[in-house]
Structure formats: C-alpha cells, structure tokens
Amino acid sequence: MSQIQKAMAMLIETFYKYSGKEGDKTTLTKGELKELLNAQMGEMLGKTSDQAALDKIFKDLDANADNKVDFQEYVTLVACITMLCNEFFQK
C-alpha cells in the first residue's frame, strides 16, 4: 500500500477502535470521542478533562446535531487538525 492508503486505513481503523463501545458502531458518543482524543491526540491537544471544552468540540463536530459523531464528522476533525499542524510547521 502507498503511504496515503496506509494513512486512510489507519484513520478508518482508529475510528472503529473507539466507536460502538457505548452503542452504534458507526458513530462516536461524547465518551468515545473523549477516549479517542485522549489516547490518539492527547500529547498534541492536551488531555480533554475540561468538560466544557469537550462539549464544545463535540457540538462543533456534530454537524447534523444528532448527538453523535459519525465517520464524516470525525474525518473533518482530523482534517482540520492536520491543516492547523501544516500551518504551524510552515511558519
């Protein structure tokens, strides 16, 4: 597999590693999102122990307001963080 294919597979695998622990396997609950962020991005974002901050992240991600983060909303988060990192390292 190419590097980009490996990256895509890793994004998919990571989503499904955390989704479904509290219900629907195709979405992340707020608790599952918190666990994913802490485990996968904790060093970059800091631990998400601030409930208000987590609530805001979740609300902003939940574009369709169904109280779940689906795969598309998750990929949007990863893409936005990647873009911010790219801007940071370009400076």
GROMACS elastic network, one bead per residue, 0.5 to 0.9 nm:
[ bonds ]
;  ai    aj funct       b0    kb
    1     4     6  0.80379   500
    1     5     6  0.58073   500
    1     6     6  0.62065   500
    2     5     6  0.51529   500
    2     6     6  0.62417   500
    2     7     6  0.86452   500
    3     6     6  0.50639   500
    3     7     6  0.61650   500
    3     8     6  0.86540   500
    4     8     6  0.61447   500
    4     9     6  0.85617   500
    5     8     6  0.50553   500
    5     9     6  0.61370   500
    5    10     6  0.85310   500
    6     9     6  0.50665   500
    6    10     6  0.60870   500
    6    11     6  0.86617   500
    7    10     6  0.50390   500
    7    11     6  0.62487   500
    7    12     6  0.87263   500
    8    11     6  0.51407   500
    8    12     6  0.63325   500
    8    13     6  0.85911   500
    9    12     6  0.51713   500
    9    13     6  0.60100   500
    9    14     6  0.84871   500
   10    14     6  0.59302   500
   10    15     6  0.85168   500
   11    14     6  0.52395   500
   11    15     6  0.62723   500
   11    16     6  0.88439   500
   11    75     6  0.78436   500
   11    78     6  0.85819   500
   12    15     6  0.52665   500
   12    16     6  0.64537   500
   12    17     6  0.86570   500
   12    71     6  0.82484   500
   13    16     6  0.53546   500
   13    17     6  0.60991   500
   14    17     6  0.50143   500
   14    18     6  0.67513   500
   14    19     6  0.87397   500
   14    36     6  0.81065   500
   14    40     6  0.85582   500
   15    18     6  0.56976   500
   15    19     6  0.60801   500
   15    26     6  0.86694   500
   15    27     6  0.84842   500
   15    28     6  0.80530   500
   15    36     6  0.80611   500
   15    71     6  0.72018   500
   15    74     6  0.76969   500
   16    20     6  0.74252   500
   16    25     6  0.69985   500
   16    26     6  0.74873   500
   16    27     6  0.85330   500
   16    28     6  0.88536   500
   17    20     6  0.82911   500
   17    21     6  0.87423   500
   17    36     6  0.86085   500
   18    21     6  0.66155   500
   18    25     6  0.86012   500
   18    28     6  0.71491   500
   18    32     6  0.57586   500
   18    33     6  0.74878   500
   18    35     6  0.73799   500
   18    36     6  0.62039   500
   19    22     6  0.75949   500
   19    23     6  0.79104   500
   19    24     6  0.71447   500
   19    25     6  0.51061   500
   19    26     6  0.64256   500
   19    27     6  0.56321   500
   19    29     6  0.74954   500
   19    32     6  0.63001   500
   19    33     6  0.81406   500
   19    36     6  0.89587   500
   20    26     6  0.67456   500
   20    27     6  0.67328   500
   20    28     6  0.68765   500
   20    29     6  0.82437   500
   20    32     6  0.81165   500
   21    24     6  0.77987   500
   21    25     6  0.73339   500
   21    28     6  0.85187   500
   21    29     6  0.86992   500
   21    32     6  0.71604   500
   22    25     6  0.83934   500
   22    28     6  0.82428   500
   22    29     6  0.69679   500
   22    31     6  0.80983   500
   22    32     6  0.74338   500
   23    26     6  0.88665   500
   23    27     6  0.81670   500
   23    28     6  0.84874   500
   23    29     6  0.79800   500
   24    27     6  0.57105   500
   24    28     6  0.76577   500
   24    29     6  0.85582   500
   25    28     6  0.76789   500
   26    69     6  0.87656   500
   26    70     6  0.63403   500
   26    71     6  0.70273   500
   27    32     6  0.89599   500
   27    68     6  0.59087   500
   27    69     6  0.53655   500
   27    71     6  0.66094   500
   27    74     6  0.89711   500
   28    31     6  0.77482   500
   28    32     6  0.54215   500
   28    33     6  0.57409   500
   28    68     6  0.56465   500
   28    70     6  0.63015   500
   28    71     6  0.82531   500
   28    74     6  0.84605   500
   29    32     6  0.50885   500
   29    33     6  0.60704   500
   29    34     6  0.85132   500
   29    58     6  0.88356   500
   29    67     6  0.73291   500
   29    68     6  0.52149   500
   29    69     6  0.65202   500
   30    33     6  0.51000   500
   30    34     6  0.61454   500
   30    35     6  0.86871   500
   30    54     6  0.79114   500
   30    55     6  0.78091   500
   30    58     6  0.65443   500
   30    67     6  0.80431   500
   30    68     6  0.71475   500
   30    69     6  0.79347   500
   31    34     6  0.50679   500
   31    35     6  0.62609   500
   31    36     6  0.86523   500
   32    35     6  0.50733   500
   32    36     6  0.61512   500
   32    37     6  0.86004   500
   33    36     6  0.50231   500
   33    37     6  0.60517   500
   33    38     6  0.85001   500
   33    54     6  0.87761   500
   33    58     6  0.78652   500
   33    69     6  0.78630   500
   33    74     6  0.89332   500
   34    37     6  0.51703   500
   34    38     6  0.60840   500
   34    39     6  0.84988   500
   34    47     6  0.88180   500
   34    48     6  0.65350   500
   34    49     6  0.85224   500
   34    54     6  0.71517   500
   35    38     6  0.52304   500
   35    39     6  0.60242   500
   35    40     6  0.82899   500
   35    48     6  0.87002   500
   36    39     6  0.52527   500
   36    40     6  0.56606   500
   36    41     6  0.75523   500
   36    42     6  0.87458   500
   37    40     6  0.53663   500
   37    41     6  0.50335   500
   37    42     6  0.59779   500
   37    45     6  0.79142   500
   37    46     6  0.88860   500
   37    47     6  0.77486   500
   37    48     6  0.72328   500
   38    41     6  0.57391   500
   38    43     6  0.79775   500
   38    45     6  0.81611   500
   38    46     6  0.74984   500
   38    47     6  0.54147   500
   38    48     6  0.63062   500
   38    49     6  0.88768   500
   39    42     6  0.58333   500
   39    43     6  0.85820   500
   39    47     6  0.87329   500
   40    43     6  0.80300   500
   40    44     6  0.88297   500
   41    44     6  0.53037   500
   41    45     6  0.58501   500
   41    46     6  0.75479   500
   41    47     6  0.83265   500
   42    45     6  0.51955   500
   42    47     6  0.50692   500
   42    48     6  0.75521   500
   43    46     6  0.54871   500
   43    47     6  0.75097   500
   44    47     6  0.88169   500
   45    48     6  0.77513   500
   46    49     6  0.86796   500
   47    50     6  0.81218   500
   48    51     6  0.72883   500
   48    53     6  0.73272   500
   48    54     6  0.62830   500
   49    52     6  0.88880   500
   49    53     6  0.82485   500
   49    54     6  0.76990   500
   50    53     6  0.53711   500
   50    54     6  0.63208   500
   50    55     6  0.86993   500
   51    54     6  0.50183   500
   51    55     6  0.60180   500
   51    56     6  0.85947   500
   52    55     6  0.50280   500
   52    56     6  0.62455   500
   52    57     6  0.87040   500
   53    56     6  0.51252   500
   53    57     6  0.62318   500
   53    58     6  0.85673   500
   54    57     6  0.51066   500
   54    58     6  0.60452   500
   54    59     6  0.84819   500
   55    58     6  0.51226   500
   55    59     6  0.60212   500
   55    60     6  0.85114   500
   56    59     6  0.50592   500
   56    60     6  0.59856   500
   56    61     6  0.84529   500
   57    60     6  0.51897   500
   57    61     6  0.61079   500
   57    62     6  0.85369   500
   58    61     6  0.51506   500
   58    62     6  0.59870   500
   58    67     6  0.82749   500
   58    68     6  0.81715   500
   58    69     6  0.74531   500
   59    62     6  0.51710   500
   59    63     6  0.75485   500
   59    65     6  0.74378   500
   59    67     6  0.79026   500
   60    63     6  0.65856   500
   61    64     6  0.87045   500
   61    65     6  0.87792   500
   61    68     6  0.88357   500
   61    69     6  0.66301   500
   61    73     6  0.57027   500
   61    74     6  0.73473   500
   61    76     6  0.77370   500
   61    77     6  0.69804   500
   62    65     6  0.51965   500
   62    66     6  0.68200   500
   62    67     6  0.65214   500
   62    68     6  0.62618   500
   62    69     6  0.54419   500
   62    70     6  0.79080   500
   62    73     6  0.65720   500
   63    66     6  0.80893   500
   63    69     6  0.82772   500
   63    73     6  0.70229   500
   64    67     6  0.82632   500
   64    68     6  0.87400   500
   64    69     6  0.89593   500
   65    68     6  0.75256   500
   65    69     6  0.89587   500
   66    69     6  0.80431   500
   69    72     6  0.79959   500
   69    73     6  0.57132   500
   69    74     6  0.63386   500
   70    73     6  0.53429   500
   70    74     6  0.61982   500
   70    75     6  0.87454   500
   71    75     6  0.61340   500
   71    76     6  0.85726   500
   72    75     6  0.51377   500
   72    76     6  0.62346   500
   72    77     6  0.88159   500
   73    76     6  0.50294   500
   73    77     6  0.64955   500
   73    78     6  0.89368   500
   74    77     6  0.51399   500
   74    78     6  0.64548   500
   74    79     6  0.86588   500
   75    78     6  0.50543   500
   75    79     6  0.59822   500
   75    80     6  0.84949   500
   76    79     6  0.50643   500
   76    80     6  0.60800   500
   76    81     6  0.86022   500
   77    80     6  0.52229   500
   77    81     6  0.62263   500
   77    82     6  0.85370   500
   78    81     6  0.52215   500
   78    82     6  0.60440   500
   78    83     6  0.86064   500
   79    82     6  0.50220   500
   79    83     6  0.61565   500
   79    84     6  0.86802   500
   80    83     6  0.51041   500
   80    84     6  0.62774   500
   80    85     6  0.86799   500
   81    84     6  0.50745   500
   81    85     6  0.61948   500
   81    86     6  0.86000   500
   82    85     6  0.50880   500
   82    86     6  0.61495   500
   82    87     6  0.86787   500
   83    86     6  0.50347   500
   83    87     6  0.62482   500
   83    88     6  0.86195   500
   84    87     6  0.51387   500
   84    88     6  0.61660   500
   84    89     6  0.87226   500
   85    88     6  0.50012   500
   85    89     6  0.61826   500
   85    90     6  0.85498   500
   86    89     6  0.52826   500
   86    90     6  0.61363   500
   86    91     6  0.88886   500
   87    90     6  0.51741   500
   87    91     6  0.66327   500
   88    91     6  0.55925   500
